[in-house]
Amino acid sequence: MNVSEKHSPHWLHWLDTCPSTNTWAIENIAHLNHGDVVFTQKQTAGRGQNGRTWHSPTGVLTASVILTQIPSVQLPQFSLAAGLAVIYAIEDLVVDCQSLFRLKWPNDILFNGRKLAGILCEASSFGAEGRVVVGIGLNRCVEVKHETLKAISHQVISLHQISATVPTELELLTQVRRYLMQLAGLLRYKNYRSGHGFSSLLPSLRQRDALSGQMITLAVGKAQIMGEAMGISDRGYLLLRLQSGEIQTFASGHIL
């Protein structure tokens, strides 16, 4: 069953349409709880990383999950880990694609090198409690040659193209929510106990790393930096070997 307003679970805020689920969630953060999900089937002005546009034609699942007690200083690490959580959620439902999804730093989900989903994590303060809004755009049943995607159709892929069984919107939202809440709980517990919650996820993150060993160009502000991707640091940063042989770490940037 796909999502409908009439049959929505208590944690789901179903919107007929909105410019951006992340924007709506941030504007209404005072009325949202841990684990709430904002969903729309018609997003008109989606946002991606670094202010880029996220295209949302029919068939793209667009939603935002609200999580509490996530310190803003952990946002870069959490964004990367959120991508892993979404991968696990998809693989639970699409069993014929087990272990085939990869994570492109900082948080794009790829299948055979083509983008299946993107994630945008944004901090939003409410009182003394740190909150994170996890925005997800997942190509569920989208025609990749749609007018809005035509120019990048060779770079994207839809779930219905890679699996004979496509989960419903509600199934995907339920699993994504569950895994993100588990992730938030894991990080809170391990950080409380040892201060090293993120480190427990590093082996899985590195196993899924789509960039390791590739020559890439990283855009940081107006600068473009070329080098060989050397993996993910202990803090979730990109490791890049420059032409000089020096290895530098980058907390943010856009892969060209």
WOLIN-V690363 format. One record per residue. N is the residue number from 1. RES is the residue in one letter. OMEGA is omega in radians with two decimals (NA if undefined). Layout:
# WOLIN-V690363
((N	RES	OMEGA) (N	RES	OMEGA))
This chain:
# WOLIN-V690363
((1	M	3.06) (2	N	-3.07) (3	V	2.96) (4	S	-3.11) (5	E	-3.06) (6	K	-3.05) (7	H	-3.11) (8	S	3.00) (9	P	-3.02) (10	H	-3.07) (11	W	-3.04) (12	L	3.07) (13	H	-3.02) (14	W	-3.13) (15	L	3.09) (16	D	3.12) (17	T	3.03) (18	C	3.11) (19	P	-3.09) (20	S	3.11) (21	T	3.09) (22	N	3.13) (23	T	3.13) (24	W	-3.12) (25	A	-3.14) (26	I	3.14) (27	E	-3.09) (28	N	-3.01) (29	I	-3.11) (30	A	-3.09) (31	H	-3.11) (32	L	-3.08) (33	N	3.07) (34	H	3.12) (35	G	3.07) (36	D	-3.14) (37	V	3.06) (38	V	-3.03) (39	F	3.00) (40	T	3.05) (41	Q	3.14) (42	K	3.08) (43	Q	-2.97) (44	T	-3.11) (45	A	-3.11) (46	G	-3.12) (47	R	3.06) (48	G	3.14) (49	Q	3.04) (50	N	3.05) (51	G	3.13) (52	R	3.13) (53	T	3.01) (54	W	-3.10) (55	H	-3.05) (56	S	3.04) (57	P	3.12) (58	T	3.13) (59	G	3.05) (60	V	3.08) (61	L	-3.13) (62	T	-3.10) (63	A	3.07) (64	S	-3.13) (65	V	-3.12) (66	I	3.12) (67	L	-3.08) (68	T	3.08) (69	Q	3.04) (70	I	-3.13) (71	P	-3.10) (72	S	3.14) (73	V	-3.14) (74	Q	-3.03) (75	L	3.12) (76	P	3.12) (77	Q	-3.10) (78	F	3.13) (79	S	3.12) (80	L	3.14) (81	A	3.11) (82	A	3.07) (83	G	3.10) (84	L	3.13) (85	A	3.14) (86	V	3.07) (87	I	-3.14) (88	Y	3.14) (89	A	3.13) (90	I	-3.09) (91	E	3.05) (92	D	-3.03) (93	L	-3.12) (94	V	-2.95) (95	V	3.13) (96	D	3.13) (97	C	-3.12) (98	Q	3.04) (99	S	-3.10) (100	L	-3.13) (101	F	3.14) (102	R	-3.11) (103	L	3.10) (104	K	-3.13) (105	W	0.09) (106	P	-3.10) (107	N	2.96) (108	D	3.11) (109	I	-3.07) (110	L	2.96) (111	F	-3.08) (112	N	3.07) (113	G	-3.12) (114	R	-3.01) (115	K	3.07) (116	L	-3.07) (117	A	3.05) (118	G	-3.07) (119	I	3.08) (120	L	3.12) (121	C	-3.13) (122	E	3.11) (123	A	3.09) (124	S	-3.11) (125	S	3.06) (126	F	-3.04) (127	G	3.14) (128	A	-3.02) (129	E	3.09) (130	G	3.13) (131	R	3.09) (132	V	3.03) (133	V	-3.10) (134	V	3.13) (135	G	-3.07) (136	I	2.98) (137	G	-3.04) (138	L	3.11) (139	N	-3.07) (140	R	3.12) (141	C	-3.06) (142	V	3.04) (143	E	-3.02) (144	V	3.06) (145	K	3.04) (146	H	-3.06) (147	E	-3.08) (148	T	-3.11) (149	L	-2.99) (150	K	-3.06) (151	A	-3.11) (152	I	-3.04) (153	S	3.13) (154	H	-3.10) (155	Q	-3.06) (156	V	3.13) (157	I	-3.12) (158	S	-3.09) (159	L	-3.10) (160	H	3.10) (161	Q	-3.01) (162	I	-3.12) (163	S	3.11) (164	A	-3.14) (165	T	-3.14) (166	V	3.13) (167	P	3.05) (168	T	3.09) (169	E	-3.09) (170	L	3.09) (171	E	3.14) (172	L	3.14) (173	L	-3.12) (174	T	-3.12) (175	Q	3.11) (176	V	3.10) (177	R	-3.10) (178	R	-3.10) (179	Y	3.11) (180	L	3.09) (181	M	3.07) (182	Q	3.11) (183	L	3.13) (184	A	3.12) (185	G	3.12) (186	L	-3.11) (187	L	3.11) (188	R	-3.10) (189	Y	-3.09) (190	K	3.09) (191	N	3.12) (192	Y	-3.07) (193	R	-3.00) (194	S	-3.09) (195	G	-3.08) (196	H	-3.10) (197	G	-3.08) (198	F	-3.06) (199	S	-3.13) (200	S	-3.13) (201	L	-3.03) (202	L	3.14) (203	P	-3.14) (204	S	3.11) (205	L	-3.12) (206	R	3.09) (207	Q	-3.10) (208	R	-3.04) (209	D	-3.10) (210	A	-3.01) (211	L	-2.99) (212	S	3.11) (213	G	-3.11) (214	Q	2.99) (215	M	-3.06) (216	I	2.98) (217	T	-3.10) (218	L	3.06) (219	A	3.08) (220	V	-3.00) (221	G	3.12) (222	K	-3.11) (223	A	3.03) (224	Q	-3.02) (225	I	-3.13) (226	M	3.09) (227	G	3.12) (228	E	3.11) (229	A	-3.05) (230	M	3.09) (231	G	-3.05) (232	I	-3.13) (233	S	3.13) (234	D	3.13) (235	R	3.12) (236	G	-3.13) (237	Y	3.09) (238	L	3.05) (239	L	-3.08) (240	L	3.07) (241	R	-3.12) (242	L	-3.13) (243	Q	3.11) (244	S	-3.08) (245	G	3.12) (246	E	3.08) (247	I	3.11) (248	Q	3.09) (249	T	-3.12) (250	F	3.14) (251	A	-3.13) (252	S	-3.14) (253	G	-3.11) (254	H	3.10) (255	I	-3.14) (256	L	NA))
